Amino acid sequence: MIKTDMAIISATLFATLVSLAWLGWSRRTKAQNSKYSRPLEALEYFGEKLAEAKAFYVATTTAENHLERVTAHGLGHRGNASVFVFSEGVLIVRQGERPLAIAREQLVSVY
């Protein structure tokens, strides 16, 4: 009887914590969707392809706080990606998400 009660309490506590985490993520995404504009999905002119690599997309963060993940517009999801460096910018093709393009003018450096 006690084991059953503990199992029910544990399951309820776990479900509550998962629900709170999901609610927090949803609220952050909603707030950031209005704060940040949708990123480019392609470059207007790609130019010459300089490099290509397989990568693991971790997250997009802000320059002011590199530990705070931007969740708006699907940028908060981790996953495999292909990165293409063109003379006019960088294209990140993420598996299961929309591509992310960064124009040359917005880049600080590429390693």
N, C-alpha and C positions, 0 to 999 in steps of 0.2 A: 504494500500500500504506500509506504513512504517513498519507494523508488519510483512509483508511478507519479506521485505528486511532484517529486523533484524533476522528473522528465517533463512534465507539463509546465512547471515553472521555468525550466531552462528553455524550452521551446518558445514559450511566450516572450521571455526576455530577449531571446535571439531575434524573433520576428519583430519585436519593438525596435531593437537597435538597427536592424536592416531597414525598417521603414523610416526611421529618423535619418539615416545616412542618405537614403534615396530622396527624401524630402529636402534635405540640405543641398544636395547636388542639383535638384530641379530648381530650387530657388536661386542658386548661384547662376545657373545657366540662363534663367529668365532675366535676371538683373543684368547680366553681361551681354545678352542679346541686344538690349537697347543701348548699352554703353559702347559696344564695338560694332563697326560696320562689317558686313560679310566680306571675307577675304577673297581675293581673286582666285578663280579656278583655272585660269589659263593666261598666258602672256599674249599681248596683242601681236607682237613680233618676237619670235624665238631667237632668231639669229643663228650663229654657229654653235653646235653642241660641243662643249669643252670637256665635260666629264659626265660619267654615269656611275651610280653605285647602288647597291642594296643597303637598306638601313632599317633601323627600328625606331619609328617615330614615338617619342616619349610624351612630349607635351609642348604647348605653346605657353610662354610666360610673358609678363611685362618686364620692361627694362628696369622699372622702379623696384619690383619685387620678384626676383627670379625664382622664388619658392612657391608663389601663388599661381596655380594652373588656370589658364583661361579655358573655360568650358563652353563658351559661346560658339555657335555655328559648327558644332561637332569637333572643335579643336582639342577637347579634353580627352579624347579616346586614344589609347595607345595601340600600336600595331605595326606590322611589317609595312615597309614602304620602299619605293624606288625613287632615288633622287637624281635629277637631271640638271646639270649646270650649263646654261646657255650664255651667250655673250650678252643677252638682254635680261637675264634673271635666272632664278632657280625655280624648278617645278618639282613638287613633292607629290607623288602619286601614292596615296595611302590605301591599303587594302581594306575594303568595306566602308570607306568614307569618301567624301568629295576630295578631289585634288586640291592642293594648296600651291599657289604661285606667288612668288615674291619678285617684284620688279627690281631691276638693277639699281634704281635710284634709292630704294629702301634698304639695300644691303650695306652693311658695314664692312664685312670681309667674308671670304669663303676659303676654307682650308682644305 
